[in-house]
Amino acid sequence: MQDFIRQENIALFKTRLADPRIAEPERAVLLRLLAEEVTKGQEPQLATAGAGLAVGSIHHVASVARV
């Protein structure tokens, strides 16, 4: 159930971010929320060798939100 909710949240955030009329403060919040949801889905993978790349990608998304 949690995975379904996470996937739906990610889809919603991506849809909202695709709207060119969105204000920058709202875009920043949506990017932060998207990064959090993606991170939630990768937590069990943190013990794997490729986890550093996945976490780095999340940090990139989060840093874009601060710009």
matplotlib code that plots the C-alpha trace (Angstrom):
import matplotlib.pyplot as plt

x = [0.0, 2.8, 4.5, 1.3, 0.9, 4.6, 4.2, 1.0, 2.7, 5.7, 3.4, 1.4, 4.6, 5.9, 2.6, 2.5, 6.2, 5.5, 3.1, 4.9, 2.6, 3.8, 5.4, 9.0, 8.2, 5.7, 8.2, 10.8, 8.4, 7.4, 11.0, 11.8, 8.7, 9.6, 13.1, 11.8, 9.4, 12.1, 14.4, 11.8, 11.7, 15.4, 16.0, 16.2, 18.8, 21.2, 23.2, 24.0, 27.0, 25.0, 23.3, 25.8, 24.7, 21.0, 21.5, 23.7, 20.8, 18.5, 20.9, 21.0, 17.2, 17.1, 19.9, 17.9, 15.0, 17.2, 18.1]
y = [0.0, 2.4, 1.7, 2.6, 5.9, 6.7, 6.0, 8.1, 11.0, 10.8, 10.9, 13.8, 15.8, 15.2, 16.3, 19.5, 20.3, 20.0, 22.9, 26.0, 28.3, 27.1, 29.7, 29.2, 28.8, 26.0, 24.4, 24.4, 22.7, 20.1, 19.3, 18.8, 16.5, 14.6, 14.1, 12.8, 10.4, 9.0, 8.6, 6.6, 4.1, 3.7, 3.2, -0.6, -0.3, 1.8, -1.3, -2.1, -0.8, 1.4, 3.3, 6.1, 7.0, 6.9, 9.1, 11.5, 11.9, 12.8, 15.4, 16.9, 17.1, 18.7, 21.2, 22.3, 23.1, 25.6, 27.5]
z = [0.0, 0.9, -2.4, -4.3, -2.4, -3.1, -6.8, -7.0, -5.2, -7.6, -10.6, -9.2, -8.4, -11.9, -13.5, -11.4, -12.2, -15.9, -15.7, -17.0, -15.1, -11.7, -9.4, -8.4, -4.6, -5.4, -7.8, -5.1, -2.7, -5.3, -6.1, -2.4, -2.0, -5.2, -3.8, -0.5, -2.2, -4.5, -1.5, 0.4, -2.5, -2.4, 1.3, 1.2, -1.6, 0.5, 1.4, -2.2, -4.1, -6.5, -3.7, -3.8, -7.3, -6.4, -3.3, -5.4, -7.8, -5.0, -3.7, -7.2, -7.4, -4.0, -4.9, -7.9, -5.6, -3.7, -6.9]

ax = plt.figure().add_subplot(projection="3d")
ax.plot(x, y, z, "-o")
ax.set_aspect("equal")
plt.show()
